[in-house]
Amino acid sequence: MKATQRFFPFNDDFRDPFSRDRDRVLHSSSFRRLEYKTQVFLNHEGDYFRTRLTHSLEVSQIARTLSRELGLNETLCEAIALSHDLGHTPFGHAGGDELDRLLKQDGFENGFDHNFQSFRVLSKLEKRYQDFDGLNLTFATLEGVLKHSYPYKKSFLMHLDDDFNLNRHPSIEAMIVDRADEIAYISHDIDDGVKYSLVDFDGLLQESLAKRILKRVEKEGLGRQDTLFRHRFVANLITLLIEQFIIFSKKNIDKYLSDTPLCATIDSSESLSIGFDEEIEKEIKVLKKFLFENLYRHQKIATKMYSGRECIRSLYRAFNADEYLLPKRHRTLLEKRAKHRVITDYIASMTDRYAIKTYKEIYGF
């Protein structure tokens, strides 16, 4: 036997299937574009702010930690986490909401959903193979992206029900990514918001979960006047939520594991004991409400998001009015796909800066 054969046991590929999925996502154009897509703060405002790319990396790191400690498939979690936001439009949720509104206004009742768009990116829109569309990912990764957030059974997904069984929960790994996503955005939105004085610790520390974190930071000998206070606060918040997730879930997870752990075997009507205990869940909900009222609705954020929605709206109307404003490749796609779908796919794929640039070119600014 040749020496090299020892290192390539997987059909001439040294990787397992989920490692291949992860690598294909990492090398995709859609993943690279996440660097210039808004999370909460518009990308061009400063290098400090999180983007969809940095957010996806943080979700991946947290999901890997949770899955490893719970004895699940760490690489599957990583592949789902890195893929879960590929379908987001420019300008964050505001852009997606506007595109959804425009489509429904024009009679396309399915509108726009970023989870389904991420699935489309992976299974159809990325082109890496001559004989078929998509990245050729495993079923478990595709299902995890499509169904990582509940509820799964939406009208526009009914044509996928035979393959993905929308009446059942996805893998535990997919559900872990959903909660890792929550841990990541709560913590980094606090970090970014405090850094740029959009939220302050006076209000934040009125919340019970924040008070827990304050006690941990104070045990490190740091006060609010210290330069490192914000960094240690956010780090302790992430650590606490990961610890509590593991403590609560570890005692329950065995009953959900089976001989086919990556298959959707659990009825979606069943409430799973994977996550946090009741007290932490309530505290997270209150903290999210605080962020919604004080950060996401902040005048500075609202102003930028209004501009983003206006950009999306104008591009959508322009492309519908004159298909020759579309790139040649997308005009070619009109021969085999519905016009609204081609336009939606094109706008959703844009980065913030590219959307703004295209808007200015079309409208002469």
Buried (B, 14 or more C-beta within 10 A) or exposed (E): EEEEEEEEEEEEEEEBBBBBBBBBBEEBEBBEBBEBBBBBBBBEEEEEBBBBBBBBBBBBBBBBBBBEBBEBBBBBBBBBBBBBBBBBBBBBBBBBBBBBBBBEEEEBEBBBBBBBBBBBBBBBBBEEEEEEBBBBBBBBBBBBBBBBBEEBBBEEBEEBEEEBBBEBBBBBBBBBBBBBBBBBBBBBBBBBBBBBEBBEBEEBBEBEBBEBBBEBBEEEEBEEEEEEBBBBBBBBBBBBBBEBBBEBBEEEBEEBEEEEBBBBBBEBEEEBEBBBEEEBEEBBEBBBEBBEEBBBEBEEBEEBBEBBBEBBBBBBEBBBEEEEBBEEEBEEBBEEBEEBBBBBBBBBBBBBBBBBEBBEEBEEE
